[in-house]
Structure formats: structure tokens, C-alpha cells
Amino acid sequence: MTRNTTSTFEPGRFPIPRDREAAVLRPDGREVALTNLRKEFFPQTGATKGDVLQYYADVAPFLVPYMQGRAQVMKRYPNGASGDFFYMKRTPANAPPWLRTCSIEHGSGSIIAFPIVDDLASLLWLINLGCIDLNEWYSRCDDVDRPDYLHFDLDPVKDGSTTFATVRTVALHVHEALGDLGIPAYAKTSGSSGIHVYVPIVRGPLQKEVWTFAKAFAQTMERMHPDVITAEYKVAKRPSGRVLVDYNQNAWGKTLASVYSIRAKPRATISTPVTWDEIAAGIEIDDFRLDTIRERLARVGDLWEPMKATTGRLDLARFIPETVRVPKRKPRASSTSSSAP
């Protein structure tokens, strides 16, 4: 496997004092208070909140570039992966004054200021809230209607009838079909039960247009491989043994767990970029965990780099007929350097 990185993976370059219950650190010259560092977050492995923070500090040079300029939806696990969680969109009032936010107007007319992860300080602040994984918007804050990638969440039917081997087969079918269209595609494990396939696109088409293309593609895949693929969005109607090619995650305001996110699973699995050869060879979700990922990242680097490159992106507009073009909505997002009221 060819190493692919412009950043260096240096575990421990910014140490988290995991032997203490709390600490105040100054990454990037900005004060961040960390709490409950010895609290167990993964009972099966014994990994603590401090271990989670250390991982994110280690992977920050790879991770942060994919977060910058994007709103974050917070999924908070105050009692760790085995406890209850809740979603939070609005930046808490006690956020540090240096934290940048992204104010987005929603259909109800309300304006929500989401936090933005721009650097190590904001990353550690967010994880300290109890966020185990990261969930960023697909579009940037300067134009939340125009994403710069599309994706497919390959999700096994939840009745237990679909094996991960089938998910791998479907991923290869999706890759082949996209390749036949001349569309570049990159894959990562979801860290949960599926595979995410991403396509970097030239920013231009509106979110609804990207969604429309994704839906048409997923339905075509269902017709081509009805034995293993479904595009049925109603859970009760999905046939057993299939993989959902989930196009609806491209809808406005939707998010997926980001690249390099730890997932709240018993073994602390991680959403990890993989090659198509690795998928064909039979990778498993559990191959990429909090206790094993550092060696891989040091060896292969950042396989997700094409997602931030300015070249090699798909001009999706050529696949969108004029008849399905939708009018541009008024701008409804802005970024600021202070937290929401």
C-alpha cells in the first residue's frame, strides 16, 4: 500500500495528563479545561475519557482539515459509550470566547450557531463535552446549500440478516458502477456496521441536486443488484439480507460520523479510510480500533487526502439535467469568532 500523507502522524506530540482527573491545557495558545479524564468511557476495553482525548490529540493533524469551516452536530455521551447520549446543535453559552461558530437559518426561521472545529483547541473542547464521534456538515459554512462531496452510507438491514461480507460486496458494486461513469470514489469503514463511500465534487450543485443524483444512483444500483441492494427508505419494507445504499444522508442538514471518528461501540472502533483492494481482501470493522489504529496511521498516512484536494474533483453538474435544477435559496449561514448567546 502506498503511503499517502502531507501531515506527520506523531502520537503523544501533545500529551493529555490521563493520570489526573482534570487539567487546563493551552493547545494553539488557547486555554481548554479538560474534565473527568479518568472516567471509564469504554467498559469492555477500559479506555477512559482521557484515552479518547489523547487519540484525538494524536490524530488532529489528519482530522482537523476535514472539519474546518463546517458546522458540527454534537452527539454527547456524558457517561461514555455504554450510557445514554443526546444530540445538541446549538453552541452552549459557556463556550470559550475564541471558539468560532457557524450560524445557520433553519426552515422554522430559527438561527442555530453550531460550533466549528478549526484546530486542536476546538477539537479538544468539543470532545471534552462527551462527544465520542464527530458529525460535521457536508457543506461549508460560507454556503451551506452547496456541498463539496456526496456520499453513500452502505448500511446492512438491521434485522441481523446481512453479513459484513455482503456490505463489502455492495461497496465493490458501487465502486464499479461509479467507475463506469468516470466518477472517483473513496471508502472508509463506518466504525459501526457499514461502509461509507465518498465522492469529492466541485462545489456548485445545490444540496437538493446532489441528493437527487444520489437517489437516482441508489435506485439504479437496486435494479442492477436486487439480490444484495435495496434503496427502500422505509425500514419495514426493506428486504432481509440486503444492504441499504442510503442516499438520504445527502439531504440538507444530515450528517454521518466523520473520518477518523471513534464510534460508541464496545471495542471503540474507528471510522477508517481503506483502499478498495483492502475491501476486496476482506477487511472487518474490528480491524480498526482505538488500541490498534496508531500503527496503521503511522504506516499508511492519511488515505482520505483526495477529499480535501482541489484537483481531481468530480464536476457533478454535468450529471444533473437542467430539468431538475432547483433555485438557489437565500444565504442563511455565517461564521463568527464567538459562541452563541
C-alpha positions, 0 to 999 in steps of 0.5 A: 500500500502506498503511503499517502500523507502531507501531515506527520502522524506523531502520537503523544506530540501533545500529551493529555495528563490521563493520570489526573482527573482534570487539567487546563491545557493551552493547545494553539495558545488557547486555554481548554479545561479538560474534565473527568479524564479518568472516567471509564468511557469504554467498559469492555476495553477500559479506555477512559475519557482521557484515552479518547482525548489523547487519540484525538490529540494524536490524530488532529493533524489528519482530522482537523482539515476535514472539519474546518469551516463546517458546522458540527452536530454534537452527539454527547455521551456524558457517561461514555459509550455504554450510557445514554447520549443526546444530540445538541446543535446549538453552541452552549453559552459557556463556550470559550470566547475564541471558539468560532461558530457557524450560524445557520437559518433553519426552515422554522426561521430559527438561527442555530450557531453550531460550533466549528472545529478549526484546530486542536483547541476546538477539537479538544473542547468539543470532545471534552463535552462527551462527544465520542464521534464527530458529525460535521456538515457536508457543506461549508459554512460560507454556503451551506446549500452547496456541498463539496462531496456526496456520499453513500452510507452502505448500511446492512438491514438491521434485522441481523440478516446481512453479513459484513461480507455482503456490505463489502460486496455492495461497496465493490458494486458501487465502486464499479458502477461509479467507475463506469461513469468516470466518477472517483470514489473513496471508502472508509469503514463506518466504525459501526456496521457499514461502509461509507463511500465518498465522492469529492465534487466541485462545489456548485450543485445545490444540496437538493441536486446532489441528493437527487443524483444520489437517489437516482444512483441508489435506485439504479444500483437496486435494479442492477443488484436486487439480490444484495441492494435495496434503496427502500427508505422505509425500514419495514419494507426493506428486504432481509439480507440486503444492504441499504445504499442510503442516499438520504444522508445527502439531504440538507442538514444530515450528517454521518460520523466523520473520518477518523471518528471513534464510534460508541461501540464496545471495542471503540472502533474507528471510522477508517479510510481503506483502499478498495483492494483492502475491501476486496481482501476482506477487511472487518470493522474490528480491524480498526480500533482505538488500541490498534489504529496508531500503527496503521496511521503511522504506516499508511498516512492519511488515505482520505487526502483526495477529499480535501484536494482541489484537483481531481474533483468530480464536476457533478453538474454535468450529471444533473439535467437542467430539468431538475435544477432547483433555485438557489435559496437565500444565504442563511449561514455565517461564521463568527469568532464567538459562541452563541448567546 
